[in-house]
Amino acid sequence: MTAQTTRLQGRSALVTGAGSGIGRAICGRLCDEGARVACLDRDAAAAKATAEAIGRGAVPVVADVANTADMRRAVEEAVAAFGRLDIAVNAAGVGASARLVDTALETWQRVLDVCLTGVFVSSQAQARQMIAQGGTAVIVNIASTNAQQPGEGLAAYCAAKAGVEMLGRVAALELAPHGIRVAAVGPGLTDTPMVARLLADPVARDAFLDNIPLKRPARPEDIAAAVAYLASDDAAYVTGQTLYVDGGASMQRYPSLAARKPSAPAA
Ligand SMILES: NC(=O)c1ccc[n+]([C@@H]2O[C@H](COP(=O)([O-])OP(=O)(O)OC[C@H]3O[C@@H](n4cnc5c(N)ncnc54)[C@H](O)[C@@H]3O)[C@@H](O)[C@H]2O)c1
C-alpha cells in the first residue's frame, strides 16, 4: 500500500526494530509520506537491508534498544544524518512462550529487557533530544493487544506490553509541557517472522482467526498506517492513547492454549 499524502514531509524519524516485520513496514510508510528515516536494528545486515530497500536517504543504525550507550549514540547518529528528531517509533520486540510455572528467569528477563526496558531506554534518549532541540515531536510505541488481553503462555510478554502502555502514558504526561506527544499502537496478530511458526500451524492459525472478527491477521502495513497517523499532525491532539489495530480481536476472548493444541504458541 502506498500512501498518497505528504503529511510527514521534512520530518526526521528513528524507527527501532526496523530490520523486520512491523518496524520495516513503518520505515517504508513514514518514508512514503515524506519523512527521512533512520532504520535501527541490532541486526546490522537487517538494518542495512531495510535502509537500502527504502532508499530516499534512509540510513541504517545498529544498536541494542536495551543498552543506554547504544541508544544515546543511535539518537546522535539520526540527528547527525537529519539535523533533528521529530518522530521516534519503538517497534523492537521479542516473543517467548512458556507457562508461568515453566518460565525460566532468563526468558522473563530477555523479554522484559527488550520489550519494556528497551522502550524505557529508547524513549528516554529520544525525549532528551526532543526536549533539547525544542518544537513539537512525537514518540509512538508498539504495544500489543496483549497489553490488555491476557494470553496463556505469555506471562512475560503480556506483562512487558502492559508496562509499555503505562510507561507511555506517564511519558505523555511528563512530555506534554515540552510539546512532545507519546502514543502507542496495539497490534493484534500480525503476519511477520515473529509469528511465522504460529501462522504455519493450521490448528493454531484457525484458533486465532476464529477470534478475529475481520478473519485475517494484520499485514505489517496495517500497523504502519496507524503509526503514520499518530506520527502526523492529524493526531496533533492525541497523546497518552493506544490505538488497537487488531481486526476486532480484543473484543473477543484470546485463544486458549487448549484451542491451540497440539502446537505450542509461537508469540
Ligand atoms: N507480529 C505480531 O503478531 C505482533 C503483535 C503485537 C505486537 N507486536 C509487536 O510488534 C513489534 C514488532 O514485531 P514483529 O512482529 O515485526 O517482529 P519481528 O521479529 O519480525 O521484528 C522484530 C525486530 O526487532 C529487532 N530487535 C529485537 N531485539 C532488539 C534489540 N534488543 N535491539 C534492537 N532491535 C531488536 C529484531 O532484530 C527484528 O528485526 C514488537 O514490539 C512486537 O512485540 C507484534
The ligand as an SDF file (V2000), in Angstrom:
LIG
                    3D

 44 48  0  0  0  0  0  0  0  0999 V2000
    3.6930   -9.9390   14.9550 N   0  0  0  0  0  0  0  0  0  0  0  0
    2.7070   -9.8220   15.8200 C   0  0  0  0  0  0  0  0  0  0  0  0
    1.7250  -10.5880   15.8040 O   0  0  0  0  0  0  0  0  0  0  0  0
    2.7310   -8.7240   16.8690 C   0  0  0  0  0  0  0  0  0  0  0  0
    1.5390   -8.4690   17.5710 C   0  0  0  0  0  0  0  0  0  0  0  0
    1.5350   -7.4660   18.5370 C   0  0  0  0  0  0  0  0  0  0  0  0
    2.6760   -6.7130   18.7630 C   0  0  0  0  0  0  0  0  0  0  0  0
    3.8030   -6.9970   18.0710 N   0  0  0  0  0  0  0  0  0  0  0  0
    4.9780   -6.1790   18.3780 C   0  0  0  0  0  0  0  0  0  0  0  0
    5.4000   -5.5150   17.1990 O   0  0  0  0  0  0  0  0  0  0  0  0
    6.8070   -5.2550   17.2830 C   0  0  0  0  0  0  0  0  0  0  0  0
    7.4800   -5.7570   16.0150 C   0  0  0  0  0  0  0  0  0  0  0  0
    7.2950   -7.1720   15.9590 O   0  0  0  0  0  0  0  0  0  0  0  0
    7.4030   -8.0000   14.5990 P   0  0  0  0  0  0  0  0  0  0  0  0
    6.2560   -8.9240   14.5840 O   0  0  0  0  0  0  0  0  0  0  0  0
    7.6570   -7.0980   13.4540 O   0  0  0  0  0  0  0  0  0  0  0  0
    8.7020   -8.8710   14.9560 O   0  0  0  0  0  0  0  0  0  0  0  0
    9.9770   -9.2750   14.0760 P   0  0  0  0  0  0  0  0  0  0  0  0
   10.6070  -10.3890   14.8270 O   0  0  0  0  0  0  0  0  0  0  0  0
    9.5930   -9.5000   12.6520 O   0  0  0  0  0  0  0  0  0  0  0  0
   10.8860   -7.9630   14.1470 O   0  0  0  0  0  0  0  0  0  0  0  0
   11.4540   -7.5320   15.3470 C   0  0  0  0  0  0  0  0  0  0  0  0
   12.7360   -6.7700   15.0310 C   0  0  0  0  0  0  0  0  0  0  0  0
   13.2390   -6.2390   16.2700 O   0  0  0  0  0  0  0  0  0  0  0  0
   14.6530   -6.4320   16.2740 C   0  0  0  0  0  0  0  0  0  0  0  0
   15.1320   -6.4850   17.6580 N   0  0  0  0  0  0  0  0  0  0  0  0
   14.8780   -7.4380   18.5960 C   0  0  0  0  0  0  0  0  0  0  0  0
   15.5160   -7.1580   19.7330 N   0  0  0  0  0  0  0  0  0  0  0  0
   16.1880   -5.9900   19.5220 C   0  0  0  0  0  0  0  0  0  0  0  0
   17.0380   -5.1820   20.3290 C   0  0  0  0  0  0  0  0  0  0  0  0
   17.3370   -5.5480   21.5950 N   0  0  0  0  0  0  0  0  0  0  0  0
   17.5370   -4.0440   19.8020 N   0  0  0  0  0  0  0  0  0  0  0  0
   17.2560   -3.6810   18.5360 C   0  0  0  0  0  0  0  0  0  0  0  0
   16.4680   -4.4190   17.7110 N   0  0  0  0  0  0  0  0  0  0  0  0
   15.9450   -5.5510   18.2010 C   0  0  0  0  0  0  0  0  0  0  0  0
   14.8660   -7.7690   15.5690 C   0  0  0  0  0  0  0  0  0  0  0  0
   16.2160   -7.9110   15.1050 O   0  0  0  0  0  0  0  0  0  0  0  0
   13.8380   -7.6610   14.4390 C   0  0  0  0  0  0  0  0  0  0  0  0
   14.3800   -7.0520   13.2870 O   0  0  0  0  0  0  0  0  0  0  0  0
    7.2850   -5.9450   18.5670 C   0  0  0  0  0  0  0  0  0  0  0  0
    7.3690   -4.9850   19.6060 O   0  0  0  0  0  0  0  0  0  0  0  0
    6.1960   -6.9530   18.8530 C   0  0  0  0  0  0  0  0  0  0  0  0
    6.1160   -7.2780   20.2160 O   0  0  0  0  0  0  0  0  0  0  0  0
    3.8700   -7.9700   17.1220 C   0  0  0  0  0  0  0  0  0  0  0  0
  1  2  1  0
  2  3  2  0
  2  4  1  0
  4  5  1  0
  4 44  2  0
  5  6  2  0
  6  7  1  0
  7  8  2  0
  8  9  1  0
  8 44  1  0
  9 10  1  0
  9 42  1  0
 10 11  1  0
 11 12  1  0
 11 40  1  0
 12 13  1  0
 13 14  1  0
 14 15  2  0
 14 16  1  0
 14 17  1  0
 17 18  1  0
 18 19  2  0
 18 20  1  0
 18 21  1  0
 21 22  1  0
 22 23  1  0
 23 24  1  0
 23 38  1  0
 24 25  1  0
 25 26  1  0
 25 36  1  0
 26 27  1  0
 26 35  1  0
 27 28  2  0
 28 29  1  0
 29 30  1  0
 29 35  2  0
 30 31  1  0
 30 32  2  0
 32 33  1  0
 33 34  2  0
 34 35  1  0
 36 37  1  0
 36 38  1  0
 38 39  1  0
 40 41  1  0
 40 42  1  0
 42 43  1  0
M  CHG  2   8   1  16  -1
M  END
$$$$
